[in-house]
């Protein structure tokens, strides 16, 4: 008997018009990292986020964080406070600059950076004679962080705040869209994100001058001269006009993708509603609105038979992909010995959590297979 088709964690979901924009790029020979699709995609993002959010499309969210750190003035030897419970693309650019990450733990309601641990980290480092140059906060799995508290802390200490909204396009906090907080924001359009350009990202700036400087750095920092002249170090970080065409089509279905992923989260909440062992990551306040890019669960209680890893293996045997939560950065071998401020919340979440299939293209038949597999595992 053949195995049923694979149910992916979060696969690309095309809306239908992406091919039109890509075909236009080929027809017009706009194959370079500039052109109508790049301009159109940037405008679509700016229109979505609202006035004052000047967007530069780049090759990845990681590239966007790197350039955000340049805007913050981060150089060799500086310290940057970074959420530990995240993907390595958040923290690696700190090292690109020769700076030192200092990791901050999460709080248990949103799973994002704890304002209390952030305040403790800033106070401790300033007391040691080292004022952090920037803070990197993440909206994990689309769940908005306690961003108002974090903004207030950074403002009180005059520290540059970078909002990593790579997973949170379509989320909002107190009616304000994620991607508009802090001094700069970053977005990601990787293949598994809520909208995709295959690979890509954006730096959301607060004024036209920041955007102009971002594009300058992202195009090898070429001076205005008839020959190739460079007065600064630049990078090859600009987005291709071809993949930007995918992004233009994806922006047309962003709201629908958010609606469908939120439906997935409701689906998991219903499955585990009567469980005393498992809870689902949901908004803990009406102020937060998550796109639920990935629906994540946590085993409050577990044993040798019923735990997150056993569930992952069971789902895998049924050709259903799930994935462990991010391994905190302060536990990664590459960051061994790095300073960390916290109480073990992120580590506990990593040990007990699991990301469930969450694609906006899940069918009713997919959800039924997932439900039956979970119920069979839990009985």
C-alpha positions as CSV (number, residue, x, y, z in Angstrom):
1,X,0.0,0.0,0.0
2,X,1.4,3.4,-1.0
3,X,2.1,6.0,1.6
4,X,-0.2,9.0,1.7
5,X,1.2,12.3,0.3
6,X,3.5,14.4,2.5
7,X,1.9,17.1,4.7
8,X,4.6,19.8,5.0
9,X,5.2,22.1,8.0
10,X,4.8,25.3,5.9
11,X,5.1,25.0,2.1
12,X,4.9,27.9,-0.4
13,X,1.4,28.9,-1.4
14,X,1.0,30.7,-4.7
15,X,-2.0,32.9,-5.3
16,X,-2.1,32.9,-9.1
17,X,-0.7,36.2,-10.3
18,X,2.9,35.7,-9.4
19,X,3.7,34.1,-12.8
20,X,2.3,37.2,-14.6
21,X,4.8,39.5,-12.9
22,X,7.7,37.1,-13.4
23,X,6.8,36.7,-17.1
24,X,6.7,40.5,-17.4
25,X,10.3,40.7,-16.0
26,X,11.4,38.2,-18.7
27,X,9.5,39.9,-21.5
28,X,11.0,43.3,-20.6
29,X,14.5,41.8,-19.9
30,X,14.4,43.2,-16.3
31,X,16.5,40.4,-14.9
32,X,18.8,42.5,-12.7
33,X,18.4,43.4,-9.0
34,X,16.3,46.4,-9.8
35,X,13.3,47.1,-11.9
36,X,9.5,47.5,-11.9
37,X,8.9,44.4,-9.8
38,X,11.3,45.6,-7.1
39,X,9.7,49.0,-7.1
40,X,6.2,47.6,-7.1
41,X,6.9,45.1,-4.3
42,X,8.4,47.8,-2.1
43,X,5.4,50.0,-2.7
44,X,2.9,47.2,-1.9
45,X,4.7,46.6,1.4
46,X,4.7,50.3,2.2
47,X,1.0,50.6,1.4
48,X,0.3,47.7,3.6
49,X,2.4,48.9,6.6
50,X,1.2,52.5,6.3
51,X,2.9,55.9,6.0
52,X,6.4,56.4,7.2
53,X,7.6,52.8,6.5
54,X,10.1,53.1,3.6
55,X,11.0,49.6,2.5
56,X,14.1,48.3,0.8
57,X,13.8,44.8,-0.6
58,X,16.9,42.7,-0.1
59,X,18.2,39.2,-0.7
60,X,17.2,37.9,2.7
61,X,16.0,38.8,6.2
62,X,19.5,38.0,7.5
63,X,20.9,40.7,5.1
64,X,18.3,43.1,6.4
65,X,19.4,42.5,10.0
66,X,23.0,43.0,8.9
67,X,22.3,46.4,7.3
68,X,20.1,47.4,10.3
69,X,23.1,46.8,12.5
70,X,25.1,49.1,10.3
71,X,22.5,51.8,10.7
72,X,22.7,51.3,14.5
73,X,26.5,52.0,14.3
74,X,27.4,48.5,15.5
75,X,31.1,47.8,15.1
76,X,33.8,45.4,16.3
77,X,33.7,44.9,20.1
78,X,30.2,46.3,20.6
79,X,27.5,44.3,22.4
80,X,24.1,43.7,21.0
81,X,21.3,42.3,23.2
82,X,19.4,39.6,21.2
83,X,16.5,37.4,21.9
84,X,17.9,33.9,22.5
85,X,14.8,32.0,21.4
86,X,15.0,32.6,17.7
87,X,16.5,31.4,14.4
88,X,20.2,31.9,13.9
89,X,19.5,34.5,11.1
90,X,18.7,37.0,13.9
91,X,22.0,36.6,15.8
92,X,24.6,35.7,13.1
93,X,24.8,39.2,11.6
94,X,26.0,40.5,15.0
95,X,29.1,38.4,14.6
96,X,29.4,39.6,10.9
97,X,30.1,43.0,12.4
98,X,32.7,41.7,14.9
99,X,30.3,42.5,17.7
100,X,29.3,40.3,20.6
101,X,25.8,39.0,21.1
102,X,24.4,39.0,24.6
103,X,21.3,36.7,24.8
104,X,18.1,37.5,26.6
105,X,15.5,35.0,27.7
106,X,11.8,34.8,26.8
107,X,8.7,35.3,29.0
108,X,6.2,32.4,29.1
109,X,3.1,34.1,27.6
110,X,4.3,35.2,24.1
111,X,7.6,33.1,24.2
112,X,9.4,36.3,23.1
113,X,11.9,38.5,24.8
114,X,11.2,39.2,28.5
115,X,11.1,42.9,29.3
116,X,12.3,42.1,32.8
117,X,15.3,40.2,31.6
118,X,16.1,42.9,29.0
119,X,16.1,45.5,31.7
120,X,18.3,43.4,33.9
121,X,20.7,42.8,31.0
122,X,21.0,46.5,30.2
123,X,21.5,47.5,33.8
124,X,24.1,44.8,34.4
125,X,26.1,45.6,31.2
126,X,26.0,49.4,31.9
127,X,27.2,48.7,35.5
128,X,30.1,46.8,34.0
129,X,31.0,49.8,31.8
130,X,29.6,48.4,28.6
131,X,26.5,50.0,27.2
132,X,24.8,47.8,24.6
133,X,24.7,49.3,21.1
134,X,21.4,47.8,20.0
135,X,18.6,45.4,20.9
136,X,17.1,42.7,18.6
137,X,13.6,41.6,19.5
138,X,11.7,38.9,17.6
139,X,8.0,38.2,17.1
140,X,8.3,34.4,17.3
141,X,6.1,32.3,15.1
142,X,4.1,35.5,14.3
143,X,3.2,36.1,18.0
144,X,3.8,39.8,18.9
145,X,6.3,40.4,21.6
146,X,5.5,42.8,24.5
147,X,6.9,45.4,22.2
148,X,5.5,48.5,23.9
149,X,7.4,47.6,27.1
150,X,10.6,46.8,25.1
151,X,10.4,50.1,23.2
152,X,10.0,52.0,26.5
153,X,13.1,50.3,28.0
154,X,15.2,51.0,24.9
155,X,14.0,54.6,24.8
156,X,14.8,55.1,28.5
157,X,18.4,53.8,28.0
158,X,18.8,55.5,24.5
159,X,19.5,52.1,22.8
160,X,18.7,51.4,19.2
161,X,15.9,48.9,18.7
162,X,15.7,46.5,15.8
163,X,12.4,44.7,15.3
164,X,12.8,41.3,13.7
165,X,9.4,40.8,12.2
166,X,10.6,38.0,9.8
167,X,7.8,35.7,11.0
168,X,5.2,38.4,11.7
169,X,4.0,40.1,8.6
170,X,0.3,40.3,9.1
171,X,0.5,40.4,12.9
172,X,-0.3,43.5,14.9
173,X,-0.1,44.8,18.5
174,X,-2.6,47.3,19.8
175,X,-3.8,47.9,16.3
176,X,-0.3,48.7,14.9
177,X,1.2,46.3,12.4
178,X,4.3,44.4,13.2
179,X,7.1,45.7,11.0
180,X,6.5,49.3,12.1
181,X,8.0,49.2,15.6
182,X,11.5,50.2,16.8
183,X,14.1,52.2,15.0
184,X,14.2,49.8,12.1
185,X,12.2,46.6,11.2
186,X,13.1,43.6,9.1
187,X,10.9,41.2,7.1
188,X,11.6,37.8,5.5
189,X,10.2,36.2,2.4
190,X,11.9,32.8,2.7
191,X,10.2,29.8,1.1
192,X,8.2,28.8,4.2
193,X,7.1,32.3,5.3
194,X,3.6,33.6,5.2
195,X,4.4,35.1,1.8
196,X,7.4,34.1,-0.1
197,X,9.7,35.3,-2.9
198,X,11.6,32.0,-2.8
199,X,14.3,33.8,-0.8
200,X,14.3,37.4,0.2
201,X,13.8,40.0,2.9
202,X,13.3,43.7,3.5
203,X,14.5,46.4,5.7
204,X,11.7,48.8,6.8
205,X,13.1,52.2,7.4
206,X,11.5,55.2,9.1
207,X,12.6,57.9,6.6
208,X,13.6,58.1,2.9
209,X,17.3,58.8,3.9
210,X,17.6,55.5,5.7
211,X,16.1,53.7,2.7
212,X,18.5,55.4,0.3
213,X,21.5,54.5,2.5
214,X,20.2,50.9,2.7
215,X,20.0,50.6,-1.1
216,X,23.5,52.1,-1.4
217,X,25.0,49.6,1.0
218,X,23.0,46.7,-0.7
219,X,24.4,47.6,-4.1
220,X,28.1,47.4,-3.2
221,X,28.2,51.0,-2.0
222,X,29.1,52.4,-5.4
223,X,29.8,56.1,-5.4
224,X,28.2,58.4,-8.0
225,X,30.9,58.3,-10.6
226,X,31.2,57.2,-14.2
227,X,33.8,54.6,-13.1
228,X,33.5,52.0,-10.3
229,X,34.5,53.9,-7.1
230,X,33.8,52.9,-3.5
231,X,34.3,55.0,-0.4
232,X,32.6,52.5,1.9
233,X,32.4,48.7,2.1
234,X,29.2,47.5,0.5
235,X,27.3,44.3,0.0
236,X,25.5,42.4,-2.8
237,X,22.2,42.3,-0.9
238,X,19.6,43.7,-3.3
239,X,16.6,41.7,-4.3
240,X,16.2,40.3,-7.9
241,X,13.5,41.8,-10.0
242,X,12.4,38.3,-10.9
243,X,11.7,37.1,-7.4
244,X,10.2,40.5,-6.5
245,X,7.6,39.6,-9.1
246,X,6.6,36.6,-6.9
247,X,6.4,39.0,-4.0
248,X,4.0,41.3,-5.8
249,X,1.6,38.4,-6.5
250,X,2.0,37.2,-2.9
251,X,1.1,40.6,-1.4
252,X,-2.3,40.2,-3.2
253,X,-3.1,37.1,-1.0
254,X,-1.4,38.1,2.2
255,X,-4.6,38.8,4.1
256,X,-6.0,35.5,2.9
257,X,-2.9,33.6,4.0
258,X,-3.2,35.2,7.5
259,X,-6.9,34.2,7.7
260,X,-6.1,30.6,6.7
261,X,-3.2,30.3,9.2
262,X,-5.3,31.6,12.0
263,X,-7.9,29.0,11.0
264,X,-5.1,26.3,11.5
265,X,-4.4,27.7,15.0
266,X,-8.1,27.3,15.9
267,X,-8.0,23.8,14.6
268,X,-5.2,22.8,17.0
269,X,-6.9,24.6,19.9
270,X,-10.0,22.5,19.3
271,X,-7.9,19.3,19.2
272,X,-6.2,20.0,22.5
273,X,-9.1,21.9,24.2
274,X,-9.7,19.1,26.7
275,X,-6.1,18.1,27.2
276,X,-4.3,18.7,30.5
277,X,-1.0,17.7,28.9
278,X,-0.7,20.1,25.9
279,X,-1.4,23.7,25.3
280,X,-1.2,25.8,22.1
281,X,0.6,29.1,21.7
282,X,-2.2,31.7,21.5
283,X,-2.7,35.4,22.1
284,X,-2.7,36.1,25.9
285,X,-4.2,39.6,25.5
286,X,-6.7,41.3,23.1
287,X,-3.9,43.7,22.3
288,X,-2.1,41.0,20.3
289,X,-3.1,39.7,16.9
290,X,-0.9,36.9,15.5
291,X,-0.7,35.8,11.9
292,X,0.0,32.3,13.5
293,X,2.7,31.7,10.8
294,X,3.4,28.5,12.7
295,X,1.1,27.0,15.2
296,X,3.2,25.7,18.1
297,X,2.3,23.4,21.0
298,X,3.9,22.7,24.4
299,X,3.7,19.6,26.5
300,X,2.9,21.0,30.0
301,X,3.2,17.4,31.3
302,X,5.0,14.6,29.5
303,X,6.4,11.1,30.1
304,X,8.4,8.5,28.2
305,X,5.5,7.8,25.9
306,X,3.8,11.1,25.5
307,X,6.2,14.0,24.7
308,X,7.0,16.4,21.9
309,X,9.8,14.2,20.4
310,X,7.7,11.1,20.4
311,X,4.8,13.0,18.7
312,X,7.2,14.3,16.1
313,X,8.4,10.8,15.3
314,X,4.9,9.5,15.2
315,X,3.8,12.2,12.8
316,X,6.8,11.6,10.6
317,X,5.9,7.9,10.4
318,X,2.5,9.1,9.0
319,X,4.3,11.3,6.5
320,X,3.3,14.5,8.4
321,X,6.1,17.0,9.0
322,X,6.4,18.8,12.3
323,X,9.5,20.4,13.8
324,X,11.1,21.2,17.2
325,X,10.9,24.8,18.4
326,X,14.0,26.9,17.8
327,X,17.0,25.8,19.9
328,X,17.9,28.9,22.0
329,X,21.0,30.7,20.7
330,X,22.7,30.6,24.1
331,X,22.6,26.8,23.9
332,X,24.1,26.6,20.4
333,X,27.7,25.3,20.2
334,X,28.8,28.2,18.1
335,X,27.8,30.6,20.9
336,X,29.2,28.6,23.8
337,X,30.2,30.9,26.6
338,X,28.2,33.8,25.4
339,X,26.5,36.0,28.1
340,X,22.9,35.1,28.8
341,X,20.3,36.8,31.0
342,X,17.3,34.7,32.0
343,X,15.7,31.9,34.0
344,X,15.6,29.0,31.6
345,X,12.2,29.7,30.0
346,X,13.5,29.4,26.4
347,X,15.3,26.2,27.3
348,X,12.2,24.7,28.8
349,X,10.1,25.6,25.7
350,X,12.7,24.1,23.4
351,X,12.6,20.8,25.4
352,X,8.8,20.6,25.4
353,X,7.5,22.3,22.3
354,X,6.7,21.4,18.7
355,X,5.7,23.3,15.6
356,X,2.7,21.7,13.8
357,X,1.8,21.7,10.1
358,X,0.6,25.3,9.5
359,X,0.6,26.0,5.8
360,X,-2.1,28.3,4.4
361,X,-2.6,25.6,1.7
362,X,-3.6,22.8,4.1
363,X,-6.7,21.1,2.9
364,X,-9.6,19.8,5.0
365,X,-8.3,16.3,4.1
366,X,-4.9,17.3,5.4
367,X,-6.3,18.5,8.7
368,X,-8.4,15.4,9.1
369,X,-5.2,13.3,8.7
370,X,-3.4,15.4,11.2
371,X,-6.2,15.2,13.7
372,X,-6.6,11.5,13.4
373,X,-2.8,11.0,13.9
374,X,-2.7,13.2,17.0
375,X,-5.7,11.5,18.6
376,X,-4.2,8.1,17.9
377,X,-1.0,9.2,19.5
378,X,-2.6,10.8,22.5
379,X,-5.0,8.0,23.4
